[in-house]
Amino acid sequence: MSPRGSIKRAYGHALGLVALGSIVAAGPCDLYSSGGTPCIAAHSSTRALYSAYSGSLYQVKRGSDNTTTIITPLSAGGVANAAAQDTFCASTTCLITIIYDQSGRGNHLTQAPGGAFKGPEPNGNDNLASATGAPVTLNGQKAYGVFISPGTGYRNNAASGTAKGDAAEGMYAVLDGTHYNGGCCFDYGNAETSSTDTGNGHMEAIYFGTNTAWGTGAGSGPWLMADLENGLFSGYNAGNNAGDPSISSRFLTAIIKGKPNQWAIRGANSASGTLSTYYNGTRPNKSGYNPMSKEGAIILGIGGDNSVSGQGTFYEGVMTTGYPTDATENSVQANIVAAKYATSSLTSGPALSVGSSISLRATTAGYTTRYIAHTGATVNTQVVSSSSTTALKQQASWTVRAGLGDSACYSFESKDTAGSYIRHYNFELQVGANDGSKQFHEDATFCTQASLNGQGNSIRAWSYPTRYIRHYSNVVYAASNGGVHTFDAAGSFNDDASWVVGTSFA
């Protein structure tokens, strides 16, 4: 049943509504409907966005046999059944293949096709997101967000009911305020139906990151801006809007809305507090933006032309018909705060001790005398034993540090080259000196989990959670299970990506 058909009456506040004679919690889309601007797309991997919705949230595909399952809420209007995903994905890898539209219009998001910019897949499609890269809790219940690495994207070029031309619309998204970069473009919203840049004003989407090519806000970012095509706007003019603040909250409520010759940016900490308005005024003064020429496709994680270098994490978001009032959006923000988004552990399985010195032994049959080591900058596996040279023992020993890019995970400092760490570069592992950059810190951060083959740990790259530390032809890579590179081969992946943690040789 469509949630719209099951709601008889909804009050415009965050705590409840009258539905079929009983009091139940209102969802964001119930609040938008009661405000006269109903959702025409509602996407979330974490929860139902209507109080009566109990249908599909998202689909996952596992690497062991490429079968799929659909994740639904634990109950109508509730949090996603993360336990069902964990059971289905046990001892293998899983990808999010579909993010379902809860509005009843069928505006589902699937793997984005290539456009003006091609994705990493051989046919030009974008990558799919890991199903386990962004764990959180809502009111204490575990759920998973959609962790977008560069090259990952979702799209619907044939959406129904989205705003076109200069028609009014609103949208919000709950994002990770600490996961971003300066690439173009981590977006959610209205885009071109051709996956190509068709001109100024052909998009209206939420953007989050530190890209400075068109617009900026106060401080050094990251900023919430509007991607209107050929411009990221923080206000009326391309350039700086001092009223658009740098974001510091772990969870971000991001709002963009537009109607003829008016648009607004609003934002808030999703875990507490109320919305602030960062811009509210007329359309940009450059040609093409007034009136707008929106086309009505829906994108997530990419630009309208399939530019794929952005990164971020998406938990939930909607698009509406009509221009929502501030009061309606304030009620939605209160609902989001009441959902109590909170961080969850990024690691599982045998824990590592920060400051300890370790070795990492291969578990693949025929390779169990080999350990992760390095020769110069190259990370490889070598046969190491108590009788090995002192130099080799040092090259095969690592100091566990708190993750340089996220302290909830780990970094591995070279024992024989102080200040140098294992990092991935073009998905090959290297040992390099910490240069202090955000890029290096993220590339040198890895999250452990219970191993894929039951021996020790598997270790995934924080910034590319579909990719695991894996040995292939005695070289070590950040490899995906069945990806496009030779070292991504699915054969023996679980064994090659499982490591027994032992005491260091040095």
Summary of the structure (lengths in Angstrom):
residues: 506
radius of gyration: 23.3
end to end distance: 63.4
largest distance: 77.6
contacts: 1923
relative contact order: 0.13
helix: 10%
strand: 38%
